[in-house]
């Protein structure tokens, strides 16, 4: 939808080929199973989305989404202990994925120049190695036809068939890298205790990659309608239970397997609203299309079709929005269908993609079996510095802000390499470590913990 928004007004007509029949409002659909798990939209993505669809943030908040300041409304147990709740540096938008999709979809489709072909499957690209001229599709009744197009964007997600479709055009296989931590995800919806249905903070318990064995983590996100969506995860050998219809093991895992029992204690006082959803679709996978020796005109790959990340870091939505904004800006600058435009876009989107890729794989590469060769010397050096920075951020608000500059995807990682930040990392935290979760007395009471 954001890719469609990017091209609206630049093309005479935008056609979205969608295999699902899209619901009218916030509702599940077959092609989006990840909607059953927790999502967040970092402020770097919020700003890009707002640029593409002015007023979309207000529309999301009106629909029930929540704006949570970072790190003010976050209770985070890191590898180095509890973070303090520093004054706001950035923010995230919290909502169920169905609500987020429906709100964005309604805004995009309000423009009559955008048309959705629901229940239609994209089969392949039309054209040749020099240029793409359209898409071959299959209708719901089985008929096949060709849609001619001045440009084609693949935003089909992790299941993208672009490598195969490029081969059909006579182009070589793209360079690809995977980092698979073996992470398994289990998620469940809860109705928060009555007093905690408005304004409760995000709660996150993170793994310590320095410890031997699997990493286990969990996070609780307050979303619309007084609900919490809770996701628990573990890498190979430490996965949550897949078949957990009662949800009893879900709470046990949160209490006993995570490095702190806070999430489990909160869940014991909340009302389950759904069964436990489970997935292993968490591998980091990136195609380096920007490095291709030959790239066809009129064809661009965005979003998870280009690079998919371990969802625990929450960057996929933000990178997709930033990439769509780049598509719009470069198309405006050079003209729709301009020679070389597709290669320019593919190279430009590699910047936000690369930033999120480094954040995700920088930790995942250390889990056993994540890559064939294991972490490189560079991986170890970067991880050691980042670990030092994260320890410093637990007791230094200025460094915490620099870290969130990067994790929010608002600034590039170079801000962590300035002399002032390097010196602060050497000094370490300025305040002593917290011994308890930084929840206020009022929050503890609302959640039934006091």
Secondary structure, DSSP 4 states (H G I P E B T S, - for coil): -HHHHHHBTTBS-EEEEESS---SSS---TT-GGGGS--EEEHHHHHHHHHHSTTHHHHHHHHT-EEEEETTTEEEEETTEEPP-PSPSEEEEE--HHHHHHHHHHHHHTSTTEEEEET-EEEEEEE-SSBEEEEEEE-TTS-EEEEE-S-EEE--GGG--HHHHHHHTTPPPPPEEEE----EEEEEEEEPPGGGSSSPPEEEE---TTSSS--EEEEEEE-GGGEEEEEEEE-TT-PPPS--SS-HHHHHHHHHTSSSSHHHHHHTTSEE-SPPEEE----EEEE-GGG-S---BTEEE-GGGTEE--GGG--HHHHHHHHHHHHHHHHHHH-TT-TTHHHHHHHHHHHHHHHHHHHHHHHHTTSTTSSSS---HHHHHHHHHHHHHHHHHTS-HHHHHHHHHHHTTSS-GGGGGSHHHHHHHHH--SSPPBSS----HHHHHHTT--
